[in-house]
Amino acid sequence: MAPSYKLTYFPARGRAECIRFLLSYGNLAFEDVRVPHEEWPALKAQAPFGFLPMLEHEGKKAHQSAAICRYLAKKVNLAGKDDWEDLEIDAALPLL
């Protein structure tokens, strides 16, 4: 069965590494697509707002590394137990 998540980023750690960590931590199967820089201009129009990383799941595309990390953290039970803990996590979250 094909992985249900597809992560697209450049061949580097960068903004996608925290996403890879969360997917791996949660044992969520994912396809790790590394786009060579020279191929990026041809693919840019397919990415939301023209940026990477991009996470695809169930036919939907998500962007912005911090938003993707928050989404995945909830999926793998690493989010706060209430709104205040979520706020504290967000405050400690470095700009990704």
N, C-alpha and C positions, 0 to 999 in steps of 0.2 A: 504494500500500500504506500502511496506517495505521501511524503510529509505534508501535514496540513498548514504549515507555516513556510513562507518563503521570505528570506531576508536578502535584500539587495543593497550592496555597498561597494565601495572601491576595494582594491586588494591591500587593505590596511586595517589596523585595529580601529583607530579613530572613534567616531561617534557611534559606531555599530557594536563596539566591543561589549558595552554594558548589556545590550540586547542579546548578544550571543551568550553572555554569562547567565542571564535569566532563563533563556530558552534551555540551556544545558542544565542549569540547576533544577528546573522543573521537569526534566526528562521529556521535553516537548520536541518531537521530531521536526527538524526544519531543514530546508534547502538553503545553503549558504552561497549565494550567487555573488561572485567578485567580478565587478565590471572594470575592465582595463580602462584607464583614463582616455585612451584614444577612441574607445567605443562609446563613451559617455554622450557626446553631442547627439548621436543618432537615437539614443534612448531617453534623453532628457524630457521630451514631450510626454512620455508615458508616466512620469513620476508626478505625484501631486505637488503642485507649486514648483516643479522642476528641481527638486532637491533629493538627496539621499542622506541617511538611510531610508529605505522603504520596506515596510512589512506588509505582506499579503496574506490574507486568511479568509477563507470562505468567499472568495470573489471580491473582497474589499481590500483597498489599499490605504495604509496608514503612513504617516510621515511624522517628522519631528521626534528625535531620539528620546527626549524626556517624556513626552506623551506615550510613546511606545513602551518605555520602561515602566511607567506607572500602570499601564494596562496589563503588561505581563506580570508585574509584581502582584497585582490582584489575582491573576490566574494561578500563580504558584504560592499563594498564601503568604506573601511577604509585605503586604500592605498593612497599614495601621488598623487597630481594632475599632477605632472610632474616628470622627472627623478631626479631633484635636491631634491624635497621633499622625493622621495623614498630613496635617499642617506642619507638624514638627519634622516629618520626613521630607516634605517639600522644601522646608527652610534649610535643611542640611544638604539637599541635593545640589551638587555643583551644576553649573550651566553646562549642558551636554551639547 
